């Protein structure tokens, strides 16, 4: 177990804040699979201050998700502080997280996201200003560096700690790497050894065994799971159980996967309305189908679905076909 400020986590497994994915419908679904902490997708400081309707919707929190970390991004101190104050007073988020890891050019061109990684002094200045302005604990998610020649992970994490930040989540890749190559767990270990605040490790955790290995090799306080949980909240559950008991629970059945996919769909519809939700759910449904034999045709068909009933019927038909194939295989064997 670990704490961020005065917020106690029930385990060491954390859902990463993935842009375009981590809305309340997805977070709640993952939370029910046992995540100790879930993180919301990043929200623009300026969009909060402009009271942008879409952004205000992104700040919605279901109380069943808690504890929850809400992530903001920006490149200017005054707007970042004001946005943090808004989140502090007007949402039920438990933690305010500052994004210093997003590698996307449209973010870094605004001196936000991973651009901060080049300047530990700016990190100290910005984080301390936010910490002074809010009551909720402030954390930072960052990458290990901008590129191979500019890896300031230790200095940056120390700057966060000096500024009053309560935890650091570190992705072991540079901004230039994006999501390619291998995450450097050695630098995560260095950061953990250099600060006294909790460190959450992120990068290349694809299995429950990976999570345990990261905890053992780096000494981090928590392990953050991102892409491995897409369409696969069982990764969270299996990891929690493996870390707790050493037991490696089997993969879910096709029906179990499709039932959770439909639950996720209905939550997304309640959150965003059917038209938007079904379009957004296309990518999620494809992720839920990943790894299931014979999914290619239905994955293509998903992209033509416009209503809940169409999508649900398609998933139900696929489930019945998959179960029939499995039964025939068992009988033939």
C-alpha positions in Angstrom: 0.0 0.0 0.0 1.1 3.6 -0.5 -0.2 7.1 0.2 -0.1 10.2 -1.9 -0.3 13.1 0.6 -3.1 11.9 2.9 -4.8 9.8 0.2 -4.5 6.1 0.9 -4.4 3.6 -2.0 -5.8 0.1 -1.4 -3.1 -1.4 -3.6 -0.1 -0.5 -5.8 -1.8 -0.7 -9.2 -2.6 2.6 -11.0 -4.5 3.2 -14.2 -2.5 5.6 -16.4 -4.1 8.9 -17.7 -4.6 8.1 -21.4 -5.8 10.9 -23.6 -9.0 10.2 -25.5 -9.6 7.1 -23.4 -9.8 7.8 -19.6 -13.2 9.3 -19.3 -15.5 8.3 -16.4 -17.1 5.3 -18.2 -13.7 3.7 -18.8 -12.3 4.6 -15.4 -15.2 3.3 -13.5 -15.0 0.0 -15.4 -11.3 -0.3 -14.6 -11.9 0.7 -11.0 -14.4 -2.2 -10.5 -11.6 -4.5 -11.6 -9.6 -3.4 -8.6 -7.3 -0.5 -9.5 -5.9 1.3 -6.4 -6.0 4.6 -8.2 -7.4 5.8 -11.5 -6.2 8.8 -13.4 -8.3 11.0 -15.7 -7.3 12.0 -19.2 -5.4 15.3 -19.4 -7.4 18.5 -19.5 -6.2 21.9 -20.9 -5.8 24.6 -18.3 -7.0 27.3 -20.8 -10.0 25.2 -21.7 -11.0 25.0 -18.0 -10.6 28.8 -17.7 -12.6 29.4 -20.9 -15.4 27.2 -19.4 -15.3 25.1 -22.5 -18.4 22.8 -22.5 -16.6 19.7 -23.7 -13.9 20.3 -21.1 -16.3 20.7 -18.3 -17.8 17.3 -19.2 -14.3 15.8 -19.0 -14.2 16.9 -15.3 -17.1 14.7 -14.4 -16.3 12.2 -11.7 -18.4 9.3 -10.5 -17.9 8.9 -6.7 -17.4 5.1 -7.2 -14.1 5.9 -9.1 -12.4 7.4 -6.1 -9.6 7.8 -5.2 -9.0 9.6 -8.5 -6.3 11.8 -9.9 -7.3 14.6 -12.3 -4.6 15.7 -14.7 -4.1 19.2 -16.1 -1.6 20.5 -18.6 -0.4 23.9 -19.7 2.8 26.0 -20.3 2.1 29.2 -18.4 2.1 29.5 -14.7 -0.8 31.9 -14.2 -3.3 29.8 -16.3 -2.0 26.5 -14.8 -2.5 27.8 -11.3 -6.0 29.1 -12.0 -7.0 25.9 -13.6 -5.6 23.9 -10.6 -7.6 26.2 -8.2 -10.8 25.5 -10.2 -10.2 21.7 -10.0 -9.4 22.0 -6.3 -12.6 23.8 -5.4 -15.1 22.5 -8.1 -14.4 18.8 -8.5 -14.2 15.9 -6.1 -10.9 14.7 -7.5 -8.6 13.5 -4.7 -5.3 14.5 -6.4 -4.3 17.1 -9.0 -1.7 15.8 -11.4 0.4 18.0 -13.8 1.3 16.5 -17.2 5.0 16.7 -18.1 5.0 13.7 -20.3 2.7 14.2 -23.3 5.0 13.9 -26.4 2.4 15.1 -29.0 3.7 18.2 -31.0 0.6 20.2 -30.6 1.1 20.0 -26.8 4.9 20.5 -26.7 4.6 23.5 -29.1 2.6 25.3 -26.4 5.5 24.7 -23.9 3.4 22.1 -22.2 3.6 18.4 -21.6 7.1 16.9 -22.3 8.5 20.3 -23.1 9.0 20.9 -19.3 11.5 18.1 -19.2 14.2 20.4 -20.5 14.1 22.8 -17.5 14.1 21.6 -13.9 14.0 25.2 -12.7 10.7 25.7 -14.5 9.4 22.5 -13.0 10.2 23.8 -9.5 8.6 27.2 -10.2 5.4 25.8 -11.8 4.8 23.0 -9.3 5.5 25.2 -6.2 3.0 27.8 -7.5 0.3 25.1 -7.9 1.1 23.5 -4.6 0.8 26.9 -2.8 -2.6 27.6 -4.5 -4.5 24.4 -3.8 -5.4 22.1 -0.9 -5.4 18.8 -2.7 -2.1 16.9 -3.1 -0.2 17.7 -6.3 1.6 15.1 -8.3 3.5 15.0 -11.6 3.6 12.5 -14.5 6.7 12.8 -16.6 8.9 11.0 -19.0 12.6 10.3 -18.3 13.8 13.0 -20.7 13.3 14.9 -24.0 15.8 12.8 -25.9 18.9 10.6 -25.2 21.0 13.8 -24.8 18.6 15.5 -22.4 17.7 13.0 -19.6 17.1 15.0 -16.5 14.7 12.6 -14.8 16.5 12.7 -11.4 16.9 16.5 -11.3 13.3 16.9 -12.5 11.9 14.6 -9.8 14.0 16.3 -7.1 12.6 19.6 -8.3 9.0 18.3 -7.9 9.8 17.1 -4.4 11.4 20.4 -3.4 8.4 22.2 -4.8 6.0 20.3 -2.5 4.8 17.7 -5.0 3.6 14.5 -3.3 4.5 11.9 -5.9 6.0 11.4 -9.3 4.9 8.9 -12.0 7.8 8.2 -14.4 7.5 6.8 -17.9 10.8 5.2 -18.8 10.9 6.6 -22.3 12.0 9.9 -23.8 9.7 12.3 -25.6 11.5 11.4 -28.9 10.8 7.7 -28.4 7.1 8.3 -28.1 5.8 4.8 -27.5 8.5 3.0 -29.4 11.5 1.1 -28.2 12.0 -0.2 -24.7 11.3 1.6 -21.5 14.3 2.2 -19.3 13.6 0.8 -15.9 17.1 1.7 -14.6 16.3 5.4 -14.7 13.0 4.7 -12.8 15.1 3.0 -10.2 17.5 6.0 -10.1 14.7 8.4 -9.6 13.2 6.2 -6.8 16.5 6.3 -5.0 16.9 10.0 -5.4 13.6 11.2 -3.8 11.6 10.5 -0.6 8.2 11.0 -2.2 6.3 8.0 -3.8 7.4 7.1 -7.3 5.1 5.2 -9.7 6.8 3.3 -12.5 5.3 3.3 -16.0 6.3 1.7 -19.3 6.3 -1.9 -20.7 4.1 -3.4 -18.1 2.2 -5.8 -20.3 1.6 -8.7 -17.8 1.1 -9.2 -14.1 4.6 -10.7 -14.0 5.9 -7.5 -15.6 4.3 -5.5 -12.8 5.9 -7.6 -10.1 9.3 -7.4 -11.8 9.1 -3.6 -12.0 8.3 -3.4 -8.4 11.1 -5.8 -7.4 13.8 -4.3 -9.8 13.1 -0.6 -9.3 11.7 -0.4 -5.8 8.9 1.9 -6.9 5.8 2.4 -4.7 3.3 1.8 -7.4 3.1 0.5 -10.9 1.1 2.3 -13.6 -0.7 0.4 -16.4 -1.8 2.1 -19.6 -2.1 0.5 -23.0 -2.2 -3.0 -21.6 -5.6 -2.2 -20.0 -7.3 -1.1 -23.2 -10.1 -3.5 -23.8 -8.6 -5.5 -21.0 -9.5 -4.4 -17.5 -8.8 -8.0 -16.5 -5.1 -7.0 -16.7 -5.8 -4.7 -13.7 -7.6 -7.5 -11.8 -5.0 -10.2 -12.6 -2.2 -7.9 -11.6 -3.8 -7.0 -8.3 -4.4 -10.6 -7.5 -0.9 -11.7 -8.6 0.8 -9.1 -6.5 -1.4 -9.9 -3.5 -1.4 -13.7 -3.6 1.1 -14.9 -6.2 -1.7 -16.6 -8.1 -1.9 -16.0 -11.9 -5.6 -16.0 -12.8 -6.6 -17.1 -16.3 -7.8 -15.0 -19.1 -11.6 -14.2 -19.4 -13.9 -16.0 -21.7 -15.2 -14.4 -24.9 -18.6 -13.9 -23.2 -17.1 -12.3 -20.2 -15.2 -9.9 -22.5 -18.2 -9.0 -24.5 -20.4 -8.5 -21.4 -18.0 -6.0 -20.0 -17.6 -4.3 -23.4 -21.4 -3.8 -23.4 -21.4 -2.5 -19.9 -18.7 0.0 -20.9 -20.8 1.0 -23.9 -23.9 1.7 -21.8 -21.8 3.8 -19.4 -20.4 5.8 -22.3 -23.9 6.4 -23.7 -25.0 7.6 -20.3 -22.0 10.0 -20.2 -22.0 11.3 -23.8 -25.2 10.2 -25.6 -25.7 7.4 -28.0 -24.3 9.0 -31.2 -21.0 10.1 -29.8 -20.6 7.1 -27.5 -21.1 4.5 -30.2 -18.5 6.2 -32.4 -16.0 6.4 -29.5 -16.8 2.8 -28.6 -15.7 1.5 -31.9 -12.0 1.6 -30.9 -12.7 0.2 -27.5 -14.8 -2.7 -28.9 -11.9 -3.5 -31.3 -9.6 -3.6 -28.2 -11.9 -5.9 -26.4 -11.9 -8.2 -29.4 -8.1 -8.2 -29.7 -6.6 -11.7 -29.3 -9.8 -13.6 -30.0 -9.7 -15.9 -32.9 -11.7 -14.9 -35.9 -12.2 -11.3 -34.9 -11.0 -9.6 -38.1 -14.4 -9.5 -39.9 -16.3 -8.2 -36.9 -13.6 -5.6 -36.1 -14.1 -4.2 -39.6 -17.9 -4.3 -39.2 -17.7 -2.4 -36.0 -16.5 0.7 -37.9 -19.9 0.9 -39.7 -22.0 0.7 -36.5 -24.0 3.9 -35.6 -26.4 2.7 -32.9 -26.2 0.8 -29.6 -28.5 -2.0 -30.9 -26.4 -2.5 -34.0 -23.2 -2.8 -32.0 -24.7 -5.0 -29.3 -26.2 -7.4 -31.8 -22.9 -7.7 -33.6 -21.1 -8.5 -30.4 -23.8 -11.0 -29.3 -23.6 -12.8 -32.7 -19.8 -12.9 -32.5 -20.0 -14.4 -28.9 -22.4 -17.2 -30.0 -20.2 -18.0 -33.0 -17.0 -18.1 -30.9 -18.7 -20.3 -28.3 -20.0 -22.7 -31.0 -16.5 -22.9 -32.5 -15.0 -23.6 -29.1 -17.6 -26.3 -28.3 -17.0 -28.0 -31.7 -13.3 -27.9 -31.1 -13.8 -29.6 -27.7 -16.0 -32.3 -29.2 -13.5 -32.9 -32.0 -10.7 -33.2 -29.5 
